[in-house]
Amino acid sequence: MKTRILGVIALSLLLAVPSFAAPAKLSGIRNLMDRGCYQEAVQKLTAIVEKDPENHAAYALLGECEIIYQDLDAAETAMLTALDLVEDKNADYWKLLGRVSFEKGIQAYAGGASANVIKSWFADAESKFTQCVKRNPEDPDVRWRFGWAKEWQEYPIKAREAYNEQIAKFPKVPGGYLRLASMLSQSANGTDNGFTPEAEKLRAEAIALFTKGNDLAGPNAEILYARGLALEWQRKKAEAVESYFEAVAADPDYELVWTRLYQLKQDPDEVLPLALKFPKSPTAAMWASYYLKGKNKTLEALKAVLPTLKDHGEHSGAFNQASSVAWALRTTDLRTAIDAFEQLHEFNPFSANPANNLGLIHRDITCQYKDSLKWYLAAAERAPESQDILNDTALIYLFHFKGADQKKCLPMLEKVLSIVDEDGMAPERGYWDALENLCKYYWEVDRKPKLVIKYADMRYKTTLGVEPYNTSRNAMHYKSLAEKALGGR
């Protein structure tokens, strides 16, 4: 069972197609979701249901977002609320609730739960998909989900029946072909060493079914990717790569296919032109940037990925790649690097990283400490419990300002300590640096030798065995001065 399951986990969310059309007033939020801006969508949906607690469609969209986020308890709460508001009559909402149970089953498997617990979640998903079919027998999407739940419960015959029913009733829906052919592939791969005549026969049947499904329902990236994997088992790498290229053309945002091309060490000179064909796709742009950076074309790498983030700011892969390239540019083209981080700060209203990087650049490179403080404060606003950001913001006040402004560091340093000591967060670099900075503060700004000794000792005790933070000459230096001031203690 493990071989089969590991092969489908990665596809679980990717096959989670939109379940229902949002009402017109929610279409803007659906657009955000289609662009992958789920955090912004959740923020807006939360505000809507707070003002209009009877808005069942908003709850359903909220549940769909939480499925993507894998906050499945929140997703379940949202979907149960939506169903309650429509008196359990909405088929699409039942399907979404089934997806919640399905994902809980996958989480249970990944967490090492017992077979009975895992199967119970998929049985629950199956029952909810059944409720969907009862309310809408013509739903084109739910039967293959029903079959997939049967697979996880280890009922392969009933799963195949569901997939065949899906294909017969809805021949242009890809899910049935994908899952049925995947079952054939998985059976082939699990046959002895995977290269017996029986295995080759099963694999050939799977490839034929993948091809049929793609022709009737596609082009479909999931099917083309799975066909490529099967072709690799047949040692037909060239044909597999061709299938992967077709998958990219079908959906350039299908991440698994790009990852597979990378794993195959496919010639970057072949993959890069393909990635550059889809500048509006954040995933394709991310990979184009990655390959360009590998060719030491750093500025071109930034230009390849940065524009797409205007509409896809929450795409973590593209966002991180753009940040990496911008950071690399700081040593050769500082102005461009700064501009890039300012744009990234605007494109993703939830990430503290661009502002944090700008604070560091203005602190250590331009030495514009007011600008550095401005950006560190912006970062702290977005990440109010980041030990590192709080400490670095306090550091600017402490080291580069005087008088009343310098004393503004103290509440931030104390907050770092409270996050760890009172809220129970694990200590990070910022915590130990904050202890060191408190030693400096209570010696140089507000002389209290006993507090200097207290924080120096805290730093020493909490960093025992923690490289490279287990020594601090500065803290020990301030402690020595404090002890002398107290008469040699």
C-alpha positions as CSV (number, residue, x, y, z in Angstrom):
1,M,0.0,0.0,0.0
2,K,2.8,2.4,0.8
3,T,4.2,2.5,-2.8
4,R,0.8,3.4,-4.1
5,I,0.1,6.0,-1.5
6,L,3.4,7.8,-1.8
7,G,2.8,8.1,-5.5
8,V,-0.4,10.0,-5.0
9,I,0.2,12.3,-2.0
10,A,1.9,15.0,-4.1
11,L,-1.1,15.0,-6.5
12,S,-3.7,15.4,-3.8
13,L,-3.9,19.1,-3.6
14,L,-3.0,19.6,-7.3
15,L,-6.1,17.7,-8.3
16,A,-8.2,19.8,-6.0
17,V,-10.0,21.7,-8.7
18,P,-12.3,24.6,-7.9
19,S,-15.5,23.1,-6.6
20,F,-18.1,25.7,-7.3
21,A,-18.7,29.0,-8.9
22,A,-18.7,31.9,-6.4
23,P,-21.5,34.5,-6.5
24,A,-20.7,37.6,-8.4
25,K,-19.8,39.6,-5.3
26,L,-17.2,37.0,-4.4
27,S,-15.7,36.7,-7.9
28,G,-12.9,39.0,-7.0
29,I,-11.9,36.7,-4.2
30,R,-12.1,33.7,-6.5
31,N,-9.8,35.6,-8.8
32,L,-7.3,35.9,-5.9
33,M,-7.5,32.2,-5.2
34,D,-7.0,31.4,-8.9
35,R,-3.8,33.5,-8.7
36,G,-2.7,31.6,-5.6
37,C,-3.1,34.5,-3.3
38,Y,-4.8,32.4,-0.6
39,Q,-3.6,34.4,2.4
40,E,-5.1,37.6,1.0
41,A,-8.3,35.7,0.1
42,V,-8.6,34.3,3.7
43,Q,-8.1,37.8,5.1
44,K,-10.9,39.2,2.9
45,L,-13.2,36.2,3.5
46,T,-12.8,36.4,7.2
47,A,-13.8,40.1,7.1
48,I,-16.9,39.2,5.0
49,V,-18.2,36.5,7.3
50,E,-17.6,38.7,10.4
51,K,-19.9,41.3,8.8
52,D,-22.3,38.8,7.2
53,P,-22.4,35.5,9.2
54,E,-25.1,34.2,6.9
55,N,-22.9,34.3,3.8
56,H,-22.6,30.5,3.1
57,A,-20.7,31.0,-0.2
58,A,-18.0,33.0,1.7
59,Y,-17.7,30.3,4.3
60,A,-17.3,27.7,1.5
61,L,-14.6,29.7,-0.2
62,L,-12.9,30.1,3.2
63,G,-13.0,26.3,3.7
64,E,-11.5,25.8,0.2
65,C,-8.6,28.1,1.1
66,E,-8.0,26.4,4.4
67,I,-7.8,23.0,2.5
68,I,-5.0,24.5,0.4
69,Y,-3.3,25.8,3.6
70,Q,-3.8,22.4,5.2
71,D,-5.5,23.9,8.2
72,L,-8.1,21.1,8.0
73,D,-9.9,21.8,11.3
74,A,-10.5,25.4,10.2
75,A,-11.6,24.1,6.8
76,E,-14.0,21.6,8.4
77,T,-15.5,24.3,10.6
78,A,-16.1,26.6,7.7
79,M,-17.7,23.9,5.5
80,L,-20.0,22.7,8.3
81,T,-21.1,26.3,8.8
82,A,-21.7,26.7,5.1
83,L,-23.7,23.4,5.0
84,D,-25.7,24.4,8.1
85,L,-26.7,27.7,6.4
86,V,-28.1,25.9,3.4
87,E,-29.6,23.1,5.4
88,D,-27.3,20.5,4.0
89,K,-28.7,20.9,0.5
90,N,-25.6,22.0,-1.4
91,A,-23.8,19.2,-3.3
92,D,-20.6,21.2,-3.9
93,Y,-20.3,21.9,-0.2
94,W,-20.5,18.2,0.6
95,K,-17.8,17.5,-1.9
96,L,-15.6,20.1,-0.2
97,L,-16.3,18.5,3.1
98,G,-15.3,15.2,1.6
99,R,-12.0,16.7,0.5
100,V,-11.4,17.8,4.1
101,S,-11.8,14.3,5.3
102,F,-9.6,13.0,2.5
103,E,-6.8,15.4,3.4
104,K,-7.1,14.4,7.0
105,G,-6.6,10.8,5.9
106,I,-3.4,11.8,4.1
107,Q,-2.2,13.7,7.2
108,A,-3.0,10.7,9.3
109,Y,-0.9,8.5,7.0
110,A,2.0,10.9,6.9
111,G,1.9,11.1,10.7
112,G,2.1,7.3,11.1
113,A,-1.4,6.7,12.3
114,S,-2.8,3.1,12.4
115,A,-4.3,1.6,9.3
116,N,-7.7,1.6,10.9
117,V,-7.5,5.3,11.7
118,I,-6.3,6.1,8.2
119,K,-9.0,4.0,6.5
120,S,-11.7,5.6,8.7
121,W,-10.9,9.0,7.4
122,F,-11.2,7.8,3.8
123,A,-14.4,6.0,4.6
124,D,-15.7,9.3,6.0
125,A,-14.6,11.1,2.8
126,E,-16.4,8.5,0.7
127,S,-19.6,9.0,2.7
128,K,-19.5,12.7,2.1
129,F,-18.8,12.3,-1.6
130,T,-21.8,10.0,-1.7
131,Q,-23.9,12.8,-0.2
132,C,-22.7,15.0,-3.0
133,V,-23.8,12.5,-5.7
134,K,-27.2,12.1,-4.0
135,R,-27.8,15.8,-4.3
136,N,-26.2,16.2,-7.8
137,P,-25.9,12.9,-9.8
138,E,-24.6,14.9,-12.7
139,D,-21.5,16.2,-10.9
140,P,-18.7,15.6,-13.4
141,D,-16.0,15.6,-10.7
142,V,-16.9,13.5,-7.7
143,R,-16.9,9.9,-8.9
144,W,-13.2,9.6,-9.3
145,R,-12.8,11.2,-5.9
146,F,-15.1,8.4,-4.6
147,G,-12.9,5.9,-6.3
148,W,-9.7,7.4,-4.8
149,A,-11.2,7.1,-1.3
150,K,-11.8,3.4,-2.1
151,E,-8.2,3.0,-3.1
152,W,-7.0,4.3,0.2
153,Q,-9.4,1.9,1.9
154,E,-7.7,-0.9,-0.2
155,Y,-10.8,-1.8,-2.2
156,P,-9.2,-1.8,-5.7
157,I,-12.1,-3.5,-7.5
158,K,-14.6,-0.9,-6.3
159,A,-12.1,1.9,-7.0
160,R,-11.8,0.7,-10.6
161,E,-15.5,0.5,-10.9
162,A,-15.8,4.1,-9.8
163,Y,-13.1,5.2,-12.3
164,N,-14.7,3.3,-15.2
165,E,-18.1,4.8,-14.3
166,Q,-16.5,8.3,-14.3
167,I,-14.9,7.7,-17.7
168,A,-18.2,6.3,-19.2
169,K,-20.4,9.1,-17.9
170,F,-17.9,12.0,-18.2
171,P,-15.3,11.1,-20.9
172,K,-13.8,14.6,-20.9
173,V,-13.0,14.7,-17.2
174,P,-9.4,13.7,-16.6
175,G,-9.6,12.3,-13.0
176,G,-10.9,8.9,-13.9
177,Y,-8.3,8.3,-16.6
178,L,-5.5,9.5,-14.3
179,R,-6.4,7.4,-11.3
180,L,-7.2,4.2,-13.3
181,A,-4.0,4.4,-15.3
182,S,-2.1,5.2,-12.2
183,M,-3.4,2.0,-10.5
184,L,-2.1,0.0,-13.5
185,S,1.3,1.8,-13.3
186,Q,1.5,1.2,-9.6
187,S,0.6,-2.5,-10.1
188,A,3.4,-2.8,-12.7
189,N,5.9,-1.1,-10.5
190,G,5.1,-3.4,-7.6
191,T,5.5,-6.6,-9.7
192,D,8.8,-8.2,-8.6
193,N,11.5,-5.9,-9.9
194,G,9.0,-4.0,-12.1
195,F,10.4,-5.3,-15.4
196,T,8.7,-8.6,-15.8
197,P,6.6,-9.3,-18.9
198,E,3.5,-8.9,-16.8
199,A,4.7,-5.5,-15.5
200,E,5.5,-4.3,-19.0
201,K,2.0,-5.4,-20.2
202,L,0.4,-3.4,-17.3
203,R,2.6,-0.4,-18.0
204,A,1.8,-0.4,-21.7
205,E,-2.0,-0.5,-20.8
206,A,-1.4,2.4,-18.4
207,I,0.4,4.5,-21.0
208,A,-2.3,3.8,-23.5
209,L,-5.0,4.9,-21.0
210,F,-3.0,8.0,-20.1
211,T,-2.8,8.9,-23.8
212,K,-6.5,8.3,-24.3
213,G,-7.4,10.4,-21.3
214,N,-5.1,13.2,-22.5
215,D,-6.6,13.1,-25.9
216,L,-10.2,13.2,-24.7
217,A,-9.9,15.3,-21.6
218,G,-6.7,17.3,-22.1
219,P,-4.2,18.4,-22.7
220,N,-3.8,17.7,-19.1
221,A,-0.6,18.2,-17.1
222,E,-1.3,15.6,-14.4
223,I,-1.9,12.9,-17.0
224,L,1.1,13.9,-19.1
225,Y,3.3,13.9,-16.1
226,A,2.1,10.5,-14.9
227,R,2.6,9.1,-18.5
228,G,6.2,10.5,-18.4
229,L,6.9,8.6,-15.2
230,A,5.6,5.4,-16.8
231,L,7.7,5.9,-19.9
232,E,10.7,6.3,-17.7
233,W,10.0,2.9,-16.2
234,Q,10.1,1.6,-19.8
235,R,13.6,3.2,-20.1
236,K,12.2,5.6,-22.8
237,K,13.7,8.8,-21.4
238,A,13.4,10.8,-24.6
239,E,9.7,10.0,-24.9
240,A,9.2,10.7,-21.2
241,V,10.9,14.2,-21.5
242,E,8.6,14.9,-24.5
243,S,5.6,14.0,-22.3
244,Y,7.0,16.4,-19.6
245,F,7.4,19.2,-22.1
246,E,3.8,18.6,-23.2
247,A,2.7,18.8,-19.6
248,V,4.4,22.2,-19.2
249,A,2.6,23.4,-22.3
250,A,-0.7,22.2,-20.8
251,D,-0.1,23.9,-17.4
252,P,3.2,25.8,-16.9
253,D,2.4,26.1,-13.2
254,Y,2.4,22.3,-12.6
255,E,5.4,22.2,-10.3
256,L,6.0,18.4,-10.2
257,V,7.0,18.3,-13.9
258,W,9.6,21.1,-13.5
259,T,11.0,19.3,-10.5
260,R,11.2,16.0,-12.5
261,L,13.1,17.7,-15.3
262,Y,15.5,19.0,-12.8
263,Q,15.9,15.6,-11.2
264,L,16.6,14.1,-14.6
265,K,19.4,16.6,-15.0
266,Q,17.8,17.6,-18.2
267,D,20.1,20.0,-20.2
268,P,19.3,23.5,-18.9
269,D,19.8,24.8,-22.5
270,E,16.7,22.7,-23.4
271,V,14.6,23.6,-20.3
272,L,15.4,27.3,-20.1
273,P,13.8,28.2,-23.5
274,L,10.7,26.3,-22.4
275,A,10.5,28.2,-19.1
276,L,10.9,31.5,-20.9
277,K,7.9,30.8,-23.1
278,F,5.5,31.4,-20.1
279,P,6.5,34.7,-18.5
280,K,3.1,35.1,-16.8
281,S,3.4,31.7,-15.0
282,P,5.1,32.2,-11.6
283,T,6.3,28.6,-11.6
284,A,7.8,28.7,-15.1
285,A,9.3,32.2,-14.3
286,M,10.8,30.8,-11.1
287,W,12.6,28.0,-13.0
288,A,13.7,30.3,-15.8
289,S,15.2,32.6,-13.1
290,Y,16.9,29.6,-11.5
291,Y,18.5,28.4,-14.7
292,L,19.6,31.9,-15.6
293,K,21.2,32.5,-12.2
294,G,23.0,29.2,-12.7
295,K,24.5,30.7,-15.9
296,N,25.6,33.7,-13.8
297,K,23.1,35.9,-15.6
298,T,21.9,37.4,-12.4
299,L,20.2,40.5,-13.7
300,E,18.4,38.5,-16.4
301,A,17.3,36.1,-13.7
302,L,15.7,38.9,-11.7
303,K,13.9,40.2,-14.8
304,A,12.6,36.8,-15.6
305,V,10.8,36.3,-12.2
306,L,10.1,39.7,-10.7
307,P,7.2,40.9,-13.0
308,T,5.1,37.8,-12.5
309,L,5.0,38.4,-8.8
310,K,2.9,41.6,-9.3
311,D,-0.1,39.2,-9.7
312,H,1.2,36.2,-7.9
313,G,3.0,37.7,-4.8
314,E,2.1,34.8,-2.6
315,H,3.8,32.2,-4.8
316,S,6.5,31.1,-2.4
317,G,8.8,29.5,-4.9
318,A,8.9,32.5,-7.3
319,F,9.0,34.9,-4.3
320,N,12.0,33.2,-2.7
321,Q,13.8,32.9,-6.0
322,A,13.4,36.6,-6.7
323,S,14.6,37.4,-3.2
324,S,17.6,35.2,-3.7
325,V,18.5,36.9,-6.9
326,A,17.9,40.4,-5.5
327,W,20.2,39.5,-2.6
328,A,22.9,38.3,-4.9
329,L,22.7,41.6,-6.9
330,R,23.4,43.7,-3.8
331,T,27.1,43.4,-4.3
332,T,27.1,44.3,-8.1
333,D,24.0,46.4,-8.6
334,L,22.8,47.8,-5.3
335,R,20.2,50.1,-6.7
336,T,18.5,47.3,-8.6
337,A,18.6,45.1,-5.6
338,I,16.9,47.8,-3.4
339,D,14.3,48.5,-6.1
340,A,13.6,44.7,-6.3
341,F,13.1,44.3,-2.6
342,E,10.8,47.4,-2.5
343,Q,8.7,45.8,-5.2
344,L,8.6,42.5,-3.4
345,H,7.5,44.2,-0.3
346,E,4.6,45.7,-2.3
347,F,3.8,42.5,-4.2
348,N,3.4,40.3,-1.1
349,P,1.7,42.2,1.7
350,F,2.2,39.4,4.2
351,S,6.0,38.7,4.0
352,A,8.4,40.4,6.3
353,N,11.5,39.3,4.4
354,P,11.8,42.1,1.8
355,A,11.6,44.8,4.5
356,N,14.0,42.8,6.7
357,N,16.5,42.6,3.8
358,L,16.1,46.3,3.1
359,G,16.7,47.1,6.8
360,L,19.9,45.0,6.7
361,I,21.1,46.6,3.4
362,H,20.6,50.1,4.7
363,R,22.2,49.2,8.0
364,D,25.3,47.5,6.7
365,I,25.8,48.7,3.2
366,T,24.4,52.2,2.7
367,C,24.7,53.1,6.4
368,Q,21.4,55.1,6.1
369,Y,20.1,54.3,9.5
370,K,16.8,56.2,9.3
371,D,16.0,54.2,6.2
372,S,17.2,51.0,7.9
373,L,14.9,51.7,10.8
374,K,11.9,52.5,8.6
375,W,12.2,49.1,6.9
376,Y,12.9,47.2,10.1
377,L,9.8,48.7,11.6
378,A,7.9,47.6,8.5
379,A,9.2,44.1,8.9
380,A,8.3,44.0,12.6
381,E,4.8,45.1,11.8
382,R,4.4,42.1,9.5
383,A,6.2,39.7,11.8
384,P,5.5,41.0,15.3
385,E,6.8,37.8,17.0
386,S,10.0,37.3,15.1
387,Q,12.8,37.3,17.6
388,D,15.4,38.2,14.9
389,I,13.5,41.1,13.4
390,L,12.5,42.6,16.8
391,N,16.2,42.4,18.0
392,D,17.5,43.9,14.8
393,T,15.0,46.7,14.9
394,A,16.0,47.4,18.5
395,L,19.6,47.3,17.5
396,I,19.2,50.2,15.2
397,Y,17.7,52.3,18.0
398,L,20.4,51.2,20.4
399,F,23.5,51.6,18.2
400,H,22.5,54.5,15.9
401,F,20.3,56.8,17.8
402,K,20.6,58.9,21.0
403,G,18.4,60.2,23.8
404,A,14.8,59.3,23.8
405,D,15.0,57.5,20.5
406,Q,17.7,55.2,21.7
407,K,15.6,54.1,24.7
408,K,12.9,52.9,22.2
409,C,15.0,49.8,21.9
410,L,14.0,48.6,25.4
411,P,10.4,47.5,24.8
412,M,11.4,45.5,21.7
413,L,14.2,43.7,23.6
414,E,11.9,43.0,26.4
415,K,9.3,41.6,24.0
416,V,11.9,39.2,22.5
417,L,12.5,37.8,26.0
418,S,8.8,37.6,26.8
419,I,8.1,35.7,23.6
420,V,10.6,33.0,24.7
421,D,10.3,33.1,28.5
422,E,6.6,33.7,28.8
423,D,5.1,32.4,25.6
424,G,7.3,29.4,25.3
425,M,8.8,29.9,21.9
426,A,12.1,28.2,21.2
427,P,15.1,30.6,21.5
428,E,16.5,31.8,18.2
429,R,19.5,34.0,17.3
430,G,17.5,37.1,18.1
431,Y,16.8,35.9,21.7
432,W,20.5,35.5,22.5
433,D,21.4,38.7,20.7
434,A,18.7,40.6,22.6
435,L,20.2,39.4,25.9
436,E,23.6,40.7,24.8
437,N,22.0,44.0,23.7
438,L,20.3,44.3,27.1
439,C,23.7,44.1,28.7
440,K,24.9,47.0,26.6
441,Y,21.7,49.0,27.2
442,Y,21.8,48.6,31.0
443,W,25.5,49.5,31.1
444,E,25.7,52.3,28.5
445,V,22.2,53.9,28.4
446,D,20.5,53.2,31.7
447,R,23.2,52.0,34.1
448,K,21.9,49.1,36.2
449,P,24.8,46.8,36.9
450,K,22.6,44.1,38.5
451,L,20.5,43.8,35.4
452,V,23.7,43.6,33.3
453,I,24.9,40.7,35.3
454,K,21.4,39.1,35.2
455,Y,21.2,39.2,31.4
456,A,24.8,38.2,30.9
457,D,24.2,35.1,33.0
458,M,21.0,34.3,31.2
459,R,22.8,34.4,27.9
460,Y,25.6,32.2,29.2
461,K,23.2,29.6,30.7
462,T,20.8,29.4,27.8
463,T,23.6,29.0,25.2
464,L,25.5,26.2,26.8
465,G,26.3,23.7,24.0
466,V,24.6,25.9,21.4
467,E,27.1,26.7,18.7
468,P,28.0,29.4,17.7
469,Y,26.1,31.3,20.4
470,N,27.7,29.6,23.5
471,T,30.2,32.4,24.0
472,S,29.7,36.2,24.0
473,R,32.7,38.4,24.7
474,N,30.5,41.5,24.7
475,A,28.1,40.1,27.4
476,M,31.0,38.9,29.5
477,H,32.8,42.2,29.1
478,Y,29.7,44.2,30.3
479,K,29.3,41.7,33.2
480,S,32.9,42.3,34.2
481,L,32.4,46.0,34.2
482,A,29.2,45.7,36.2
483,E,30.8,43.4,38.8
484,K,33.6,46.0,39.3
485,A,31.0,48.7,39.7
486,L,29.3,46.7,42.4
487,G,32.5,46.3,44.3
488,G,34.1,43.2,42.8
489,R,31.0,40.9,42.9
